[in-house]
């Protein structure tokens, strides 16, 4: 099986239209761990319908085209595909409910060489249907571990954001529920790896793992809390690299470095002292 570079780079995605309600917005917030303390009024703003606010990271689940790399005509060994990096640029605060349209395109595919895999870069624009306003631009790097050596471009991959060489300025510790993945998947990612212990074991994990974008949501919560004072409109952009999976029920520590309008960050699991998100960059405005 070999990547069909021309077909993949020129693929025309259908626009995805999605209508979501306040219930979906609340479900997303619960899925990334808000309101474990139901008396916390700051978090209740995201989990209670009165004057409801949407978390900016919810953009990642809006108007998603699905796992298109599974289509055989692309020639991708989809079983070995990993989500490598994710970026979010927020152009306008997400409404708590509405109808959005997502437009996806593949921007680049880098051939790392035989046995070294390939990197696929894609972009998704999410617009409000009624106004046409651009709400968010999502960038994603997909690591196709089994697909190097297909004859594509061998350009240098962009370097990740470098974290400051000093102790973190602040650390926010947030627990995750043991059923976190079962809640998060209701926002649209139904991969059985996150629900079925048999599938997780076959994939080499001791139990179902939390969605990478679910872990991103926990980090986003920590940043909105610490750097934005729970004002979601202040988070303008966020990007990070996925480095290790999280098991639901583990505690995520988000280490942050604050430099003017930039907050650098990484996340580690407290129980195993392992970094799970790295090279994090958030712009606060």
N, C-alpha and C positions, 0 to 999 in steps of 0.2 A: 504494500500500500504506500503510495507517494502523494504528497500534497499536490493538488492541481492549482498551482500558483495563479495562473491567469483567471481561472474561474472564481477563485476565492477573492482575489483583490478587486475584481470587477463585479462582484455579486451585488445585485440591486435588491435591497431589503424592502419589503412592504412596510409602509408606515403602520405603527401600532397605536390604536386608539384605546384609551382606558378611562373609564369613569370610576372614581373612588369616592367613598363617603367618609363621614367622620368616624364611623365604626372601623374602617380600614386604617385610618390614621392612628386611632387609639390602639388597635391590634398591633401595628408596627411598633409603637412605643413600648407596649407591654412585652413584645418579643425581644427587644434589646435591653429589657430589665428595668424600665422606669416603674416607679410607684411600688417597689417592694415594701417601702414604708408608705402606706396609703394616706398617712397624715402629713406627708411632706408636700406643702402647698406649691412649691416651685415645680416639682415633678407632676403634680396633679394637673397642671396647665396643659400637659400633653396627653393625659389619660382620662380626662373628664370633658364631656361635650360642651360645658358652659365656657364660652370664650376660648375654644380649643385652639391650640397652636400645633403646627406640624414640625417635627424634627427635620432639620435640613438634610440629614443623611437618608431620609426616606426616599429621596430622589432615585436611589439605586434600584428600588423595586418598581418604579413607575415606567410603564410602556416598554417593558423588557421584551426583546424578540424571542426569547427562549434559547435553548441549547442547540443552536443551529449547526454547530460543528459535528453533530452526530449524523448529519446527512451524508450518505456514502459517496456522493458525487464530488465532495471536497477532498477525499482521500486522506483525511486526518485520522490518526490513531486516537480516537476520542477518549478511550479508557485511560490514556496516560496524560490527559490534559489537566493542567493546574492553573488556577487563577493566581497570577504573579503580582500584579499591582492594580491599584484602583485610584482614580482621581475624581473629584467632584468640584465643579465650579458653579456656585450659586449666583444667578443673575438677578433673581427676584424671589422674595420669600415664598415658600410653597404654601398654597391655600390649604386649609384643613379639609376641603373637599372640592371636587371639580372634575372636569374632563380634560385629559392631556393627550398629546400626540407625540410619539417617539419616532425619531428618524435615526437609523443606525447605518454606519458605513465602516468598512475596514480601510484603515489608512496606510498600513505598512505590514509587511511580513519579512522578518529577518531570518536568514538561514545561518544558524550557528555552526553548521558542519555535521558530517556524518557522526552519529552517536552522541551529538551534543544538543540536539533538539532545535526548535525554531520558536521565534517570538512573534506573536500576532498582536498588532495594535488596532483597537477599534474605538470609535467615538459614537456616542448617542446624544442627540439633542432632544430635550423634553420641553414642549411648548404647551401653553394654555390654549385650548381649542377656541374658546370664545373670543379672546383678544389677539391670539397669535403671538403673544409675548413669550420670549425665551426664558424659561424658568431655571433650567440647569443644563450644563454640558458634562457628560460623564465620559471619562477616558479609562480604558481597560487594557491591561497587558495580559495576554494568555500565553502560558508556557506550554508548547506542544512537545513534550519530552521525547516522543517517539518519531519525530518527523524531520530531523536534521538531514542535510545532504540531498535536498530535492532540487538544488540548482538555482535557488533564489538569491536575492541580494545578501551580501555578507558585510553590511555596514555595522559600525559600532553602535551598540545599544546606549541610550541616554543614561547618564550616571544618576543614581538616586540622590535624594536630598541628604546632605551630610549633617549629622547631629552635632551640637556643640560639644567641645571637649571640656566639660565641667560637670559637676554634680547637678542633677535636676533641680529646678527652682521650685517645683511642686510635684506632688504625687497624689493622684486620686485613686482610691481603691474601691472597686465595685464588684460585688458578688454576681454570679449568674445562677439562675434556677436550674435544677436538674432537668426540668422539662422545657428549657429555653428553646432548644432546636425544634421541638414539637409545636411550640407557639410561633416561632419565627417562620417556619415553613409555610404557614397559612398566609403569609404575605406574598407567596408566589413561587418559591423554590421548593419543589416537591421531590428532589433527589432523595431516594431511599437511604443513601449513605447517612443521612441526618436523622433517620427515624428507625430503621430496621437493624437490630443487632446482628442479624445473620449477614446482611450486606456489608456492614461495617467490618465484621470479622474477616470476611472474604477479601476485603480491601486492605487488610493488615492492621486494622485498628482494634483496640480492646473494647470499644463501644462506639455508638454513633457520635460523630463530632458536630460541633457547632458550625453553622455556615460561616465562611470567611467574612461575608458581608454582615453577618450578625455580630461578629467580633468587631468589625469596623463601626457598627452602630453603637457598641458599648464605648469604644474610644471616642466617638463623636459626642456621646452623652457626657463623658468626662470633660471634654474640651468646652462644650456648651456650658457646663456647670462652672468650671474653674476659670476659663478665659473670657467667657461671655456673660457671666452672671445670670445664666438661664434665659438670656435674650437670643433666640435662634437667628434673628436678623443680623447679628454681628458676625456670624460665621460665613465668610465669603468663599472660601475654598479649602479643600482638604485633599491630600494625597498620601499614599502609604504603600508599603511593600508587605505582602504576606510572607511570613517566615516559618510558622509552625501552627498546627491545629490546636483548638481548645476543646476540652470535654465539658459538656454542660454540667454546671455545679461548681466549676472552678472559679477562683477569684482573679479578676484582671486588674492589674496595677498599671495605670497610665502615668508614665514619667514625662514631665513637660519642662521645656526651656522657653521662657518668655523673653523675646527680643523685639521691642516696639510692637509692630503689627503682625509679627510672625511668632507662632507657637510651634516649636519643634517637639516631636513626641515619639515615644515607642511604648509598647505594651508588653508586659510579661505576666505569665501565670504565677501567682504567688506560691501555690502548692508545689510546683515542680521547678520553680526559678528558671523558666525558659522564656525567651523572647518570642512572642507570637505575631506581633506587628512591629515593623521596623521602618526607619528612615521617614518618619511621619512629618508632614508639613501642613500647617493650618494658617490661613491668613484671616486675621480678625479686623473688622472695620466698624 
